[in-house]
Amino acid sequence: MTAGFFAPILAPVKIAIGSDHAGYEYKEKIKTLLIGLGHEVEDFGTSSAQPVDYPLFIRPTAEAVARGECERGIVLGGSGNGEAMVANKVRGVRCALCWNLETARLAREHNDSNVLSLGQRMLPEELALEIVKVWLVTPFDGGRHARRIALIE
């Protein structure tokens, strides 16, 4: 890979982010990364590692993407599973739970994912940050995948 591979090839976008207590630490690190890449971040909480109910923070994050207030969203929790489930209940959201670089790439190329779900307890920090980078710079392939995405809606 060239040194500029992770330079933001997308114009800066507004990204919604939300987590529960189990994803709070990575949420803060991802916010720093996103801002450093030139993106605007809207944080829907939580604001500490104190136990909370994740749907209260994940649903507003997903709704901001569905309404078009944010171009993309990132949700985090312990495993990322519940967060993906909540986000995908919101019409217009295509949330992908990713656990490696390939799932992040395919979530964008094939599924036009507009929300990324990550599990802080499942991933080393550096991998989580790399997943975010890949997910951000990977374009949707369109073609036969566009027809399939239309069938989801």
Secondary structure, DSSP 8 states (H G I E B T S, - for coil): --TTTTS--S---EEEEEE-GGGHHHHHHHHHHHHHTT-EEEE----SSS---THHHHHHHHHHHHTTSSSEEEEEESSSHHHHHHHHTSTT--EEE--SHHHHHHHHHTT--SEEEEETTTS-HHHHHHHHHHHHH-----THHHHHHHHH-
